[in-house]
Amino acid sequence: MLIKAEDIVGISEKYFDAKQVRASYVPIYLNPTQSELLEASSKDSKRVRFTANTKNQTVYVWDAMKAVHYDIVHLLGSDYLDVNPHIIGGLADVVPRPEMVSWDNFHHVMSVMPSSSRANAIEFLTKLFSYNWNWLDKYFQATSYINKRKYEFEQYLKK
């Protein structure tokens, strides 16, 4: 069933909102249950994209194949842009078990390390890694992936 944005009034238990992206509507789930993760996931790859805010422990998920982060984040407000160190946006597999498999902004931030923005990148990632992301494991296993990226960052700093 297609959910149109105008059919949704505020935040419901199931949907945060839906956005028309190209020719289809993309339901956006707020703090989804496991069954809602499956509903939100792409039918072929069983993946969701997500944006997580550790300050208020909210996660928004949507079909990974229907929209990318830049299609969605403006609906969530400036607090959800990945320029904030308390925000992670990424990709999670839902099947066989919910698990984070990619973090879009991490490799971008790491790529600016050799540039004049190095100090800003270090400050950003240091702050981001100072937050406790364990709460995100309620929705999909994320801390092991985040810890791998933290280790990669720490090893880079030792060079």
VONUMI-699939 format. One line per field, with one value per residue (C-alpha): residue number from 0; residue in one letter; x, y, z. Coordinates in nm, 4 decimals, m for minus. Example, Ala and Ser with C-alpha at 12.3 -4.5 7.8 and 13.67 -1.06 7.14 Angstrom:
<rs>
k	c(0|1)
r	c(A|S)
east	c(1.2300|1.3670)
north	c(m0.4500|m0.1060)
up	c(0.7800|0.7140)
</rs>
This chain:
<rs>
k	c(0|1|2|3|4|5|6|7|8|9|10|11|12|13|14|15|16|17|18|19|20|21|22|23|24|25|26|27|28|29|30|31|32|33|34|35|36|37|38|39|40|41|42|43|44|45|46|47|48|49|50|51|52|53|54|55|56|57|58|59|60|61|62|63|64|65|66|67|68|69|70|71|72|73|74|75|76|77|78|79|80|81|82|83|84|85|86|87|88|89|90|91|92|93|94|95|96|97|98|99|100|101|102|103|104|105|106|107|108|109|110|111|112|113|114|115|116|117|118|119|120|121|122|123|124|125|126|127|128|129|130|131|132|133|134|135|136|137|138|139|140|141|142|143|144|145|146|147|148|149|150|151|152|153|154|155|156|157|158)
r	c(M|L|I|K|A|E|D|I|V|G|I|S|E|K|Y|F|D|A|K|Q|V|R|A|S|Y|V|P|I|Y|L|N|P|T|Q|S|E|L|L|E|A|S|S|K|D|S|K|R|V|R|F|T|A|N|T|K|N|Q|T|V|Y|V|W|D|A|M|K|A|V|H|Y|D|I|V|H|L|L|G|S|D|Y|L|D|V|N|P|H|I|I|G|G|L|A|D|V|V|P|R|P|E|M|V|S|W|D|N|F|H|H|V|M|S|V|M|P|S|S|S|R|A|N|A|I|E|F|L|T|K|L|F|S|Y|N|W|N|W|L|D|K|Y|F|Q|A|T|S|Y|I|N|K|R|K|Y|E|F|E|Q|Y|L|K|K)
east	c(0.0000|0.1332|0.1296|0.0972|0.2392|m0.0972|m0.2563|m0.0303|m0.1101|0.1921|0.3915|0.2048|0.3340|0.4138|0.5205|0.7004|0.6193|0.6336|0.8024|0.7552|1.0911|1.0854|0.7754|0.7004|0.6276|0.8837|0.7514|0.9823|0.9700|1.0575|1.2192|1.0881|0.9976|1.1665|0.8617|0.8596|1.2277|1.1312|0.8389|1.0671|1.3414|1.3845|1.2071|1.5071|1.8067|1.6316|1.8210|1.7252|1.8971|1.8862|1.9650|2.0268|2.0460|2.2203|2.1177|1.7501|1.7991|1.5837|1.6388|1.4548|1.4610|1.3353|1.3735|1.7382|1.6557|1.3887|1.5739|1.9170|1.9887|1.9820|1.6278|1.5073|1.7087|1.5496|1.2207|1.3886|1.5271|1.8775|1.9402|1.9607|2.2164|2.5362|2.7376|2.6406|2.8651|2.5652|2.4214|2.5078|2.3537|2.4106|2.2867|2.1676|2.0900|1.7648|1.8021|1.9353|1.9686|1.9476|2.3013|2.4697|2.6862|2.7806|2.8208|2.8051|2.9763|3.2679|3.4747|3.3978|3.5286|3.8344|3.9061|3.9512|4.2090|4.5084|4.3585|4.3495|4.0253|4.2128|4.1653|3.7899|3.7610|3.9517|3.7366|3.4168|3.5062|3.6493|3.3201|3.1118|3.3042|3.2664|2.8917|2.7453|2.5804|2.4774|2.1104|2.1106|2.1586|1.7910|1.7072|2.0039|2.3524|2.5525|2.8141|3.0507|3.0527|3.0949|3.3774|3.5566|3.5411|3.6608|3.9588|4.0319|4.0213|4.2521|4.5003|4.4985|4.5818|4.8829|5.0430)
north	c(0.0000|0.3438|0.5924|0.9525|1.2330|1.4089|1.0956|1.1166|1.3546|1.4184|1.1325|0.8060|0.4884|0.3423|0.6233|0.9496|1.0745|0.9762|1.1656|1.1500|1.0695|1.0455|0.8343|0.6684|0.7492|0.6513|0.5700|0.6856|0.4932|0.6432|0.4072|0.1030|m0.2349|m0.5372|m0.6011|m0.2350|m0.2646|m0.5478|m0.3460|m0.0469|m0.2475|m0.2733|m0.5777|m0.7087|m0.6285|m0.6141|m0.2983|0.0279|0.3616|0.5356|0.8538|0.8216|1.0975|0.9885|1.2969|1.2015|0.8367|0.8447|0.6594|0.7140|0.4379|0.4030|0.1780|0.1918|0.1590|0.4291|0.7249|0.8355|1.0474|1.3774|1.3006|1.2577|1.4532|1.7904|1.6448|1.5807|1.9303|2.0649|1.8537|1.5498|1.6728|1.4704|1.7820|1.7278|1.4884|1.3369|1.2096|0.8969|0.8179|0.4806|0.1579|m0.1530|m0.5035|m0.6319|m0.9994|m1.2400|m1.0179|m0.6417|m0.5052|m0.1771|m0.2281|0.1238|0.4731|0.7260|1.0224|0.8403|0.7834|1.1334|1.2833|1.0567|1.1662|1.5282|1.4341|1.5186|1.8583|2.1881|2.0696|1.8013|1.9682|2.0033|1.6400|1.5190|1.7302|1.6050|1.2338|1.2633|1.4134|1.1590|0.8656|1.0107|0.9387|0.6093|0.4461|0.1220|0.2238|0.1815|m0.1946|m0.2110|m0.1563|m0.3197|m0.4259|m0.1044|m0.0754|m0.3337|m0.1447|0.1924|0.0502|m0.0726|0.2776|0.4216|0.1858|0.2888|0.6545|0.5926|0.4067|0.6933|0.9388|0.7309|0.7726)
up	c(0.0000|m0.0865|0.1971|0.0873|0.2987|0.3039|0.4552|0.7591|1.0393|1.2626|1.4051|1.4431|1.6026|1.2645|1.0359|1.0873|0.7401|0.3756|0.0982|m0.2739|m0.4309|m0.8077|m0.8896|m0.5546|m0.1922|0.0673|0.4159|0.6950|1.0221|1.3599|1.6146|1.4264|1.5669|1.4101|1.1899|1.0818|0.9882|0.7570|0.6161|0.5571|0.3885|0.0163|m0.1178|m0.3139|m0.0963|0.2440|0.3371|0.5037|0.5183|0.8526|1.0373|1.4118|1.6708|1.9890|2.1871|2.1862|2.0859|1.7777|1.4554|1.1278|0.8653|0.5076|0.2052|0.0975|m0.2712|m0.2859|m0.1357|m0.0214|0.2851|0.0987|m0.0186|0.3405|0.5986|0.5246|0.6550|0.9882|1.0388|1.0788|1.3892|1.1594|0.9099|0.9209|1.0010|1.3659|1.5603|1.7392|1.4087|1.2130|0.8774|0.7231|0.5751|0.7561|0.6363|0.7832|0.6833|0.8060|1.1153|1.1460|1.1218|1.0262|0.7151|0.6101|0.7494|0.4696|0.6302|0.7969|0.4832|0.3616|0.6871|0.6775|0.3198|0.4303|0.6951|0.4740|0.3827|0.5659|0.7308|0.9267|1.2663|1.2070|1.0959|1.4020|1.6325|1.4640|1.4852|1.8369|1.9539|1.7626|1.9091|2.2596|2.2496|2.3613|2.0583|2.2348|2.2315|1.8517|1.8934|1.9939|1.6260|1.4509|1.5568|1.5174|1.7915|1.6441|1.3124|1.4850|1.6989|1.3840|1.2394|1.5720|1.5635|1.2021|1.3080|1.6056|1.3845|1.1369|1.4161|1.5167|1.1727)
</rs>
